[in-house]
């Protein structure tokens, strides 16, 4: 989606971004920059220029855009410090590396989201209308892929809003998330899927949790159903 303005006799195009990380990734990609070697002065200037243009177009930008602008300016100021002062203030690590790690995580999440959306688009011509059982309190048939992905992406968006600051490095494994899900379902009975996803502390953990859930469903360890309150899970006996 783009905003246009032809008041001066020509058209100017301004892309719309979902959030500050989306804008940063666009700038890095457009300039063909290595994520681990970001020219912070150049990127900060381009980021601030986008905010100025957005203001001219009267676009409503969330507070997270301005929080990221403050983060970029802070990193830029740290880069300008003498090397000895940088070491005193923040240790030996390049102050750009936390930003690079966050951008890498966001890029992985965006690619995963695009893959899921492409998969749904390819399957769309082969899917039939959802059965009437969906209107009942419990759906006894197969859970539509759209329902599962919609629940996942609603929580993914919540995590994106929470993670307005630059995040430290994080390692999340499939085995850990699979065991966490088994523990969540231990004891029997149906449990809300949303509660398990809400336990995840980051978008990366949430994505790996989704992969673990899909794999355990495929292996027959977990089954999913739909109740009045939403999607539910339980361990197969």
N, C-alpha and C positions, 0 to 999 in steps of 0.2 A: 504494500500500500504506500502511496506517495502523495504528498501535498504539492500543489502547484500554485504559482502566482505569476500572472501575466500583466500586472498593473503597469509595468515599465515597457510594455510592448513586446516582451519575449517571455518564454515559459522557463521557469526554474523548478527543478525537481528536488524534493527533499524526502529521502526514504524514512519510513517509520520503523522504529525498533521496539522489540518487546521489553527490553530492559537495558541497563548500562553494559552488561557483559556482552549482549548481542551487538551493541554499537561498537564496543572495543574489538570484538572478533572481526567485525566488518572492516574496521580500519586496518587491523593487522593483515587481513587477507588481501585487501585492496592494495596495500603497499608492499605485499610480498615479503613480509617481515618474519623472521624466525621468532617464535613465541618466547624462546629463552634468551633472546638478545634484542629486546624491544628498545628502540630509540625513544626514551620516555619524553624527551623534550618535544619531539615531532608529534608523537601520539597525543600528548597532553594538549598541544596547540590545536590539533585537528578536532579533538574531543570538545574542547571549549568553543571552537568555531561552530560545531554542530549545535551546541546549546544556544549560542547567539542566534543562529539562523532559525532554530525552533521557536525562540522567543519572538522573532520577527514574523513568523508564520502563525503565531498565537497557538502553538501546540501545547497541550497539557502534558508536561513531563512529570513523572513521579519523583518523590524525594530521593529515591535510590540513585537517580541520574546525578543529582547534585552531591550526594554522599560519595559517589565514585569520583566526581570531579575533585572533591577535597582530598581523596586518597591519592589521586594522580599528582596533585600539587604537592602533597607531602612527600611522595616518592621522589618527585623532581627536586624538591628542596634538599633531600638527603643526598641525592646524586651530586649536587653542587657543593656539598661540604668537602673539606679536605679528607683524604683517605683515613688519616689518623682519627679525625672526629667521627667519621662513619663507623669505624670499628668500636669507638667508645659508646656510640648511641645504639647501634644495632648488631654488633658482633661482626663476624667475617662474611656473612651471607650478603650477596648482592640484593639491595632492597627491591629489585624488580622481580625476584624469583617467586615470591608469594603471589604476585599478580599473574605470573606465568603459569603457576600451578592451578590457579582458579580458572584461567582462560582455557587450559587443557581440559579440565573437568567439564566446563561449560560446553566446549566443543564436542566432547564425547557424548554428553547428554543430548545435544542438538542433533548429532548424527544418529543416535539411537531413536530419537523421536521421529526423525525423517524416515528411518527404515521401517518403523512400525506403521507410520501413516502410508508409506508406499505399499506395504504389505496389505493393509486394509483396502487401499484403492484397487489393487490387483484382484483381490478376492470379491470385491463388491458385485461384479456381474454374475457371480456364481451363488450368491446368497439369496435365500428366499425370505419372505416376510416372517417376522418373529411369531411364534405360535401364540395362541390365545392364553396359554397357561401363564404367561407373564403377568396377566391381570390378576391372578390369584395371589394369595399371600406367600406361597412358596412355589417356585418354578422347578418342576421336576425333570425338565429336559436339560439341554446343553446351554451353558452360559455363553451368550454372544461375545465375540471378541471385542466388539465396540464397548460393551459394558465394562469389561475388565480394563481396557486401555483408558476409557473415560475416567474411571476411578483413579487410575494411576496418574494421569496427567493433571487431574485436579489437585492432587497432593504434590506433584512435582512443581506446579505453579506456586503453591503455598511455600514450599521450601525455597524457591527462587526469591520470593518476596522477603523471606527471613534472612537470606544470605546476602545482605547488601554490603557487608564488609568483605575484605579479601580473606579467604580461608587458608589455613595452614595445610601442609601435605597430609594426605589421608590414605590409608590402605584398607580396602574392604575386600574380603575373599568370598567366593561362591560357597565354599564349605562352611564358613562361619554363618552366613545368612541361611543356608539350608538347615543347619543345626538349630539356629535361633527359631526358625519357623516350626521345626519339629517340637521344640520345647514349648512354643506358644500354643500348639495344638495338643500337647500331652494332657491326658486326663479325659479325653473324649468330649463329645458334644460339638455343636456348631459354635464357631467364634467369628466375630466380625473381621473381615479382611482389612477394613480401613484402620482398625486398631493396631494391627500388625504393622502396616505401612507407616502409621503415625509414630511408631517407635524409632524409626530411622532418623538419624541426626543430620543427614545431608542428602543432596540430590544423588550423589554417587552411591551412598548406601541404599537409597530408595531404588535406584535402577538395578543394583545387584540383587536386592530383595525380590524384585519382580522376576528376574531371570531364575532365581532359586524356586520361586513359586511355580512358574511355568514348567520347570524341569520336574519338580516333585509331582505335579499333576500328570505330566506325561508318563512318569514312571509308575503311576498308580498309588503313590503314597498319600496323596492329598486329593480331596474332591472339593469342588466349588459348587455353590448353589446360590439361589437368590431368595431372600426373605423380605418381609415388609420393610425392614430397616436398611436393606442394601445387600451387597454381596457377602456371603459367609463361607467359611472354610471348616473342614474337619479332617482329621487323620483317618485314613481307611483302616478298617479292622483286619 
